[in-house]
Amino acid sequence: MVVAAAGAVGLLAVSSGCGKTVTGTALPIGGSATGIGDDFRNLLTECDTVTEDQIAKVVGGEGIERGFFGAICRWDITGSSGNIKVTFNWFESGSLDVERQTLAKLKYEATDITVQGRKAIQERRPNDPDSCGVTVGALDTGIVGWWVQYRPGAHPDACEAASKLTDLTLNLSR
């Protein structure tokens, strides 16, 4: 009896140490404190805002294979210039300011541009002319971005491809 009581007290001590109070307001999946419109509302479907055929065409590829899908979506594309890696991201609570700070920490080049009249950032890794990304504020909340990475050699302009994919995303999310 004493052993059972000691075991119960030990179990109580362990379970009471694991609890944690979290303050704030619970939000539904896909919701945000700033509100959410109809754009990018369905989780796991934001990767489909630009079709695979459109992605392949923009980067100059023929074959496309889906990779990981979630907050970051990836595709591997084959084309005449070799394998092409394309990444799309959507962070519903992201901001261009945070993106710019992160790019500075990574020592990436960040250039202010506009896409459909919206502020955006064109981003490049130092000494890497074969890849480029573009990040823009989403139409409702957060940020969306595209990254295109070609293999070294002759290929289309990576920044132009990332910008075009961003443009298509804004067009399709209305």
C-alpha positions as CSV (number, residue, x, y, z in Angstrom):
1,M,0.0,0.0,0.0
2,V,2.8,2.4,0.9
3,V,4.6,1.5,-2.4
4,A,1.4,2.2,-4.4
5,A,0.9,5.6,-2.7
6,A,4.6,6.6,-3.3
7,G,4.2,5.6,-6.9
8,A,1.0,7.7,-7.2
9,V,2.7,10.7,-5.7
10,G,5.7,10.3,-8.0
11,L,3.3,10.1,-11.0
12,L,1.5,13.2,-9.9
13,A,4.8,15.1,-9.6
14,V,5.8,14.1,-13.1
15,S,2.5,14.9,-14.7
16,S,2.1,18.3,-12.9
17,G,5.6,19.4,-14.2
18,C,4.6,18.9,-17.9
19,G,1.7,21.3,-18.0
20,K,2.0,24.7,-19.6
21,T,-0.4,27.6,-19.9
22,V,-0.4,29.3,-23.3
23,T,-1.9,32.8,-23.6
24,G,-3.5,34.2,-26.6
25,T,-6.5,33.5,-28.8
26,A,-6.9,30.2,-30.6
27,L,-7.2,30.5,-34.3
28,P,-8.5,27.9,-36.9
29,I,-6.0,26.3,-39.2
30,G,-5.1,28.9,-41.9
31,G,-6.3,31.8,-39.7
32,S,-4.2,34.7,-38.5
33,A,-4.5,37.5,-36.0
34,T,-4.8,40.0,-38.9
35,G,-7.7,38.2,-40.5
36,I,-7.8,36.2,-43.7
37,G,-9.6,36.6,-46.9
38,D,-10.5,34.0,-49.5
39,D,-7.0,33.8,-51.0
40,F,-4.7,31.0,-49.9
41,R,-7.3,29.8,-47.4
42,N,-7.1,26.0,-48.1
43,L,-4.0,24.5,-46.5
44,L,-2.0,22.2,-48.8
45,T,-3.7,23.7,-52.0
46,E,-1.6,26.8,-52.2
47,C,1.0,24.7,-54.0
48,D,-1.5,24.3,-56.8
49,T,-2.0,28.0,-57.5
50,V,0.3,27.8,-60.5
51,T,-0.1,24.6,-62.5
52,E,2.8,22.2,-63.0
53,D,2.6,22.8,-66.8
54,Q,2.9,26.6,-66.1
55,I,5.9,26.1,-63.8
56,A,7.7,23.9,-66.3
57,K,7.0,26.3,-69.2
58,V,8.2,29.4,-67.2
59,V,11.5,27.8,-66.3
60,G,12.1,26.2,-69.7
61,G,11.5,22.6,-68.7
62,E,9.7,19.6,-70.1
63,G,9.2,17.1,-67.3
64,I,8.2,18.0,-63.8
65,E,8.0,15.9,-60.6
66,R,6.3,17.0,-57.4
67,G,8.4,17.0,-54.3
68,F,7.6,18.0,-50.7
69,F,4.3,20.0,-50.2
70,G,3.5,22.0,-47.1
71,A,4.5,25.6,-46.3
72,I,7.3,25.0,-48.7
73,C,6.5,23.2,-52.0
74,R,9.3,21.8,-54.3
75,W,9.5,20.5,-57.8
76,D,12.3,18.9,-59.8
77,I,12.1,19.8,-63.5
78,T,14.1,18.4,-66.4
79,G,14.9,20.6,-69.4
80,S,17.4,21.2,-72.1
81,S,19.6,23.1,-69.6
82,G,19.6,20.2,-67.2
83,N,17.8,19.7,-63.9
84,I,16.0,22.7,-62.4
85,K,14.9,23.0,-58.8
86,V,11.8,25.2,-58.1
87,T,10.6,26.1,-54.7
88,F,7.4,27.9,-53.6
89,N,6.8,29.2,-50.1
90,W,3.8,30.7,-48.4
91,F,4.2,31.9,-44.8
92,E,0.8,33.3,-43.6
93,S,2.4,35.3,-40.8
94,G,5.6,36.3,-42.7
95,S,6.5,39.8,-43.7
96,L,8.9,41.5,-46.2
97,D,10.7,43.1,-43.2
98,V,11.5,39.7,-41.6
99,E,12.4,38.3,-45.0
100,R,14.8,41.2,-45.6
101,Q,16.4,40.7,-42.1
102,T,16.9,36.9,-42.8
103,L,18.5,37.6,-46.2
104,A,20.9,40.1,-44.6
105,K,21.9,37.4,-42.0
106,L,22.5,34.9,-44.8
107,K,24.5,37.6,-46.7
108,Y,22.1,37.3,-49.7
109,E,21.7,40.2,-52.2
110,A,18.3,41.8,-51.8
111,T,16.9,44.2,-54.4
112,D,13.6,46.0,-54.1
113,I,11.3,45.3,-57.1
114,T,7.6,45.4,-57.7
115,V,5.3,42.6,-59.0
116,Q,1.9,43.8,-60.2
117,G,2.5,47.1,-58.4
118,R,3.2,45.3,-55.1
119,K,6.4,45.7,-53.1
120,A,8.7,42.6,-53.5
121,I,12.2,41.5,-52.9
122,Q,14.5,39.9,-55.5
123,E,17.0,37.7,-53.7
124,R,20.2,36.1,-54.8
125,R,22.9,34.0,-53.1
126,P,26.4,35.6,-53.3
127,N,28.4,34.3,-56.3
128,D,25.5,32.2,-57.6
129,P,24.2,33.5,-60.9
130,D,22.3,30.3,-61.5
131,S,19.6,30.8,-58.9
132,C,17.2,33.6,-57.8
133,G,14.1,34.2,-55.7
134,V,11.3,36.7,-55.5
135,T,9.2,37.3,-52.4
136,V,6.1,39.4,-52.3
137,G,3.3,40.2,-49.8
138,A,0.4,37.9,-50.3
139,L,-2.9,39.4,-51.2
140,D,-4.5,38.7,-47.9
141,T,-1.8,38.0,-45.2
142,G,1.8,36.9,-45.1
143,I,4.3,36.5,-47.9
144,V,4.7,34.2,-50.9
145,G,7.9,33.5,-52.7
146,W,9.4,31.5,-55.6
147,W,13.0,30.3,-55.9
148,V,14.5,29.0,-59.1
149,Q,17.8,27.1,-59.2
150,Y,19.3,26.1,-62.5
151,R,22.5,24.0,-62.9
152,P,25.5,26.0,-63.9
153,G,25.8,26.7,-67.6
154,A,23.5,28.2,-70.2
155,H,19.9,28.6,-69.1
156,P,17.1,31.2,-68.9
157,D,17.4,34.0,-66.4
158,A,16.5,32.7,-62.9
159,C,15.3,36.0,-61.7
160,E,13.0,36.5,-64.6
161,A,11.5,33.0,-64.1
162,A,11.0,33.6,-60.3
163,S,9.4,36.9,-61.0
164,K,7.0,35.4,-63.6
165,L,6.0,32.6,-61.2
166,T,5.3,35.3,-58.6
167,D,3.2,37.2,-61.1
168,L,1.2,34.1,-61.9
169,T,0.6,33.4,-58.2
170,L,-0.8,36.9,-57.6
171,N,-3.0,36.6,-60.7
172,L,-4.4,33.2,-59.6
173,S,-4.9,34.0,-56.0
174,R,-7.6,36.7,-56.6
